[in-house]
Amino acid sequence: MLRGFSLSLCQHSPMMWAGLVLCCLVLPAVLSLLLSEIMRKLEWIKYGDMKLDD
């Protein structure tokens, strides 16, 4: 048994959920958009690079 462990430490506050959404959804989306635009300006990637031929 863990000493000093309390279930009150496991409460899920709205700030915790906001941080989770920010770290897991919003931040990766924004970073990948920024990185892709930087790589396009450096001409490392181009629009249509991932397009499949018909």
Phi, psi and omega per residue, in radians:
M1 nan 2.402 3.135
L2 -1.385 2.247 3.104
R3 -1.536 2.439 3.103
G4 1.398 0.078 3.136
F5 -1.556 2.269 -3.119
S6 -2.211 2.480 3.105
L7 -1.177 -0.341 3.121
S8 -1.179 -0.332 3.089
L9 -1.305 -0.268 -3.073
C10 -1.695 0.255 3.137
Q11 -1.205 2.470 -3.107
H12 -1.816 1.833 -3.125
S13 -1.551 2.815 3.078
P14 -1.042 -0.582 3.110
M15 -1.157 -0.621 3.096
M16 -1.136 -0.738 3.117
W17 -1.171 -0.672 3.104
A18 -1.113 -0.731 3.100
G19 -1.133 -0.675 3.117
L20 -1.130 -0.799 3.111
V21 -1.113 -0.721 3.141
L22 -1.106 -0.836 -3.077
C23 -1.278 -0.557 -3.031
C24 -1.711 -0.381 -3.080
L25 -2.113 -0.980 -3.006
V26 -1.249 -0.882 -3.084
L27 -1.059 -0.819 3.086
P28 -1.087 -0.636 3.132
A29 -1.150 -0.779 -3.130
V30 -1.173 -0.751 3.138
L31 -1.116 -0.728 -3.141
S32 -1.193 -0.612 3.063
L33 -1.125 -0.807 3.129
L34 -1.093 -0.780 3.138
L35 -1.134 -0.669 3.135
S36 -1.174 -0.665 3.105
E37 -1.180 -0.665 3.076
I38 -1.110 -0.770 3.141
M39 -1.166 -0.559 3.075
R40 -1.187 -0.687 3.114
K41 -1.165 -0.558 3.088
L42 -1.440 -0.032 -3.111
E43 1.054 0.543 3.032
W44 -1.401 -0.537 3.054
I45 -2.319 2.756 3.124
K46 -2.300 2.780 3.056
Y47 -1.089 2.328 3.124
G48 1.575 0.053 3.124
D49 -1.052 -0.571 -3.076
M50 -1.684 0.095 -3.103
K51 -1.222 2.384 3.103
L52 -1.527 2.449 3.090
D53 -1.280 2.516 3.132
D54 -1.405 nan nan
